[in-house]
């Protein structure tokens, strides 16, 4: 515990810890997978487990008489694990895997009382609405990989030449945008769906059809927070080619401001 506390304190002070391992061969290159703990991750690794623990404790009493409480806690635990996977991922593909597992769990939990027609429809509505955004987000991830050959946060965000080249290169569509701008817009659209922002906010009121602990988990601890976390994590790419402190904004930043 003492060693963990020291490491946590160092991460909050600006330290970074991580490890990677080869995952798959891609012909001329090799894709690595790993974990990364930095100040942003450390804050989330404190906030998310504490909030989820409180929700789980409340759920013990709230779901105590439900005949499918074992399934409920299975989904809730998978949801929490996916959020933590998203937080510690050191690359955008692993983050997206946690992102999608959370989407499956939200569908399963919102429609948990599927005997009710409203709950069933609410689960499907949440799943389909967020999948529209996630398909666009996946296009952004694929485009980023095609342009850079990597999805590692460290290899992209700490490479100023790479970010500058993405900001200067015209996008494959929408000639007025840079490659960085188009990728950023696609990623922000994924966040708009996950965090229930306009115009993909329509699923969130229906999410109340799930048990009350599910609403707390989705609205406070994980689901909506995941979109905010992703924007902060990807911010160096979103502002590439811009200077917000002097009034020069990139297309993704303008989209967020408009929303």
C-alpha positions in Angstrom: 0.0 0.0 0.0 2.8 2.4 0.9 4.5 1.7 -2.5 1.2 2.2 -4.3 0.6 5.5 -2.5 4.1 6.7 -3.4 3.5 5.8 -7.0 0.1 7.5 -7.0 1.7 10.7 -5.5 4.4 10.7 -8.1 1.8 10.3 -10.9 -0.1 13.3 -9.6 3.1 15.3 -9.5 3.7 14.7 -13.2 5.3 11.3 -13.3 4.3 8.6 -15.8 4.4 4.8 -15.5 3.7 2.4 -18.2 4.5 -0.9 -19.9 3.8 -2.3 -23.3 3.9 -5.7 -25.0 3.7 -6.8 -28.7 0.1 -7.5 -29.7 -0.1 -8.2 -33.4 2.1 -8.1 -36.5 0.9 -5.7 -39.2 3.3 -6.7 -41.9 5.9 -3.9 -41.9 5.2 -2.9 -38.3 4.1 -4.3 -35.0 1.2 -3.0 -32.9 1.9 -2.8 -29.2 -0.6 -2.8 -26.4 0.0 -1.6 -22.8 -1.0 0.6 -19.9 -0.1 4.2 -19.0 -0.6 6.0 -15.7 0.0 9.7 -15.7 -1.6 12.6 -13.8 -4.8 12.5 -15.7 -5.1 8.7 -15.3 -4.2 8.9 -11.6 -7.1 11.3 -11.0 -9.5 9.0 -12.8 -8.2 6.0 -11.0 -9.1 7.6 -7.8 -12.5 9.1 -8.8 -14.0 6.1 -10.7 -13.4 3.3 -8.2 -14.6 5.4 -5.2 -17.8 6.4 -7.0 -18.4 2.9 -8.3 -17.8 1.4 -4.8 -20.5 3.7 -3.4 -22.9 2.7 -6.2 -22.2 -1.0 -5.6 -22.8 -0.7 -1.8 -26.1 1.0 -2.6 -27.0 -1.7 -5.1 -26.7 -4.5 -2.5 -29.8 -3.2 -0.8 -31.6 -1.8 -3.9 -31.4 -5.0 -5.9 -31.5 -7.4 -2.9 -34.9 -8.9 -3.8 -34.4 -8.9 -7.6 -34.5 -12.4 -9.0 -31.7 -11.6 -11.5 -29.4 -9.7 -9.1 -26.4 -12.0 -10.0 -26.7 -10.9 -13.6 -27.0 -7.3 -12.5 -23.8 -7.3 -10.5 -22.0 -9.1 -13.4 -23.0 -6.4 -15.8 -22.1 -3.6 -13.3 -18.7 -5.2 -12.6 -18.0 -5.5 -16.4 -19.0 -1.9 -16.8 -16.6 -0.8 -14.1 -13.8 -2.9 -15.5 -14.3 -1.5 -19.0 -14.2 2.1 -17.7 -10.9 1.3 -15.9 -9.5 -0.3 -19.0 -10.4 2.8 -21.0 -8.6 5.0 -18.4 -5.3 3.0 -18.2 -5.1 2.3 -22.0 -1.9 3.6 -23.6 -3.3 3.7 -27.1 -6.5 4.7 -28.8 -7.5 1.2 -30.0 -7.4 -0.2 -26.4 -9.4 2.8 -25.3 -12.0 2.1 -28.0 -12.3 -1.5 -26.8 -13.2 -0.4 -23.3 -15.4 2.3 -24.8 -17.4 -0.4 -26.7 -17.7 -2.8 -23.8 -19.2 0.0 -21.8 -21.7 0.5 -24.6 -22.8 -3.1 -24.4 -23.1 -3.0 -20.7 -25.2 0.2 -20.8 -27.6 -1.4 -23.3 -27.9 -4.5 -21.0 -28.4 -2.4 -17.8 -30.8 0.2 -19.2 -33.0 -2.7 -20.5 -32.3 -4.8 -17.5 -36.0 -5.1 -16.6 -36.8 -6.2 -20.2 -40.2 -7.4 -19.3 -41.2 -3.7 -19.4 -41.6 -2.5 -23.0 -40.3 0.9 -22.2 -37.1 -0.5 -20.7 -36.6 -2.7 -23.7 -37.0 0.2 -26.1 -34.8 2.4 -24.0 -31.9 -0.1 -24.1 -32.2 -0.4 -27.9 -32.4 3.4 -28.3 -29.3 4.0 -26.2 -27.4 1.3 -28.0 -28.3 2.5 -31.5 -27.8 6.2 -30.8 -24.3 5.7 -29.3 -23.3 3.2 -32.0 -23.9 5.9 -34.7 -21.3 8.1 -33.0 -19.0 5.2 -32.3 -18.8 4.2 -36.0 -17.8 7.7 -36.9 -15.2 7.7 -34.0 -13.8 4.4 -35.4 -13.4 6.0 -38.8 -11.3 8.7 -37.1 -9.2 6.1 -35.4 -8.6 4.3 -38.7 -7.7 7.6 -40.4 -5.3 8.5 -37.6 -3.5 5.1 -37.9 -3.4 5.4 -41.7 -1.6 8.8 -41.4 0.7 8.0 -38.5 1.2 4.2 -38.4 0.6 4.3 -34.6 -2.2 4.8 -32.1 0.1 5.2 -29.1 -0.6 8.3 -27.0 3.1 8.8 -26.2 4.2 8.4 -29.8 1.7 10.9 -31.1 1.3 13.5 -28.4 5.0 14.0 -27.7 5.9 14.2 -31.3 5.5 17.9 -32.3 6.6 17.3 -35.9 4.0 14.6 -36.3 1.2 16.8 -34.9 2.4 19.7 -37.1 2.3 17.5 -40.2 -1.2 16.3 -39.4 -2.3 20.0 -39.0 -0.7 21.0 -42.3 -1.9 18.0 -44.5 -5.2 18.5 -46.2 -7.9 16.0 -45.2 -8.9 13.2 -47.6 -12.4 14.8 -47.7 -13.7 18.3 -46.9 -10.7 20.1 -48.5 -11.0 23.0 -46.1 -10.0 20.8 -43.2 -6.6 19.4 -42.2 -6.1 15.8 -41.4 -5.8 16.6 -37.7 -9.1 18.6 -37.9 -11.0 15.8 -39.6 -9.7 13.2 -37.2 -10.5 15.4 -34.3 -14.0 16.0 -35.5 -14.6 12.3 -35.8 -13.3 11.7 -32.3 -15.4 14.5 -30.9 -18.6 13.0 -32.5 -17.8 9.8 -30.6 -17.7 11.9 -27.5 -21.0 13.6 -28.4 -22.7 10.2 -28.5 -21.1 8.8 -25.3 -21.7 11.9 -23.2 -25.2 12.5 -24.6 -24.6 15.9 -26.1 -26.7 17.6 -28.7 -27.9 16.2 -31.2 -27.2 12.7 -29.8 -28.5 13.4 -26.4 -31.9 11.7 -26.9 -30.9 8.4 -25.3 -30.1 9.8 -21.9 -33.6 10.6 -20.5 -34.8 7.1 -21.5 -31.8 5.6 -19.6 -33.8 6.3 -16.4 -35.8 3.1 -17.2 -32.9 1.1 -15.8 -32.6 0.4 -12.0 -31.6 3.5 -10.0 -28.0 2.3 -9.5 -27.6 2.0 -13.2 -28.6 5.6 -13.7 -26.0 6.6 -11.1 -23.3 4.5 -12.8 -24.1 5.8 -16.3 -24.7 9.5 -15.5 -22.1 10.0 -12.8 -19.3 7.5 -12.6 -18.5 6.2 -16.0 -20.5 6.4 -19.2 -20.8 10.2 -19.5 -17.4 10.8 -17.9 -15.8 8.6 -20.5 -16.5 11.2 -23.2 -15.0 14.0 -21.1 -11.9 11.9 -20.3 -11.4 11.1 -24.0 -11.5 14.8 -25.0 -8.9 15.6 -22.3 -6.7 12.7 -23.3 -6.9 13.6 -27.0 -6.6 17.4 -26.5 -3.1 17.7 -28.1 -4.5 16.3 -31.3 -7.7 18.3 -31.1 -5.8 21.6 -30.9 -3.1 20.7 -33.5 -2.4 23.7 -35.7 -4.3 26.1 -33.5 -3.5 28.5 -30.7 -6.6 28.8 -28.4 -4.8 31.1 -26.0 -4.5 33.7 -28.7 -7.9 33.2 -30.4 -7.0 30.7 -33.1 -9.2 27.7 -32.8 -9.1 24.4 -34.7 -12.2 22.8 -36.2 -12.7 20.2 -33.4 -12.5 23.0 -30.8 -15.1 25.1 -32.7 -17.4 22.0 -32.9 -17.2 21.5 -29.2 -17.8 25.2 -28.6 -20.9 25.1 -30.9 -22.3 22.1 -29.2 
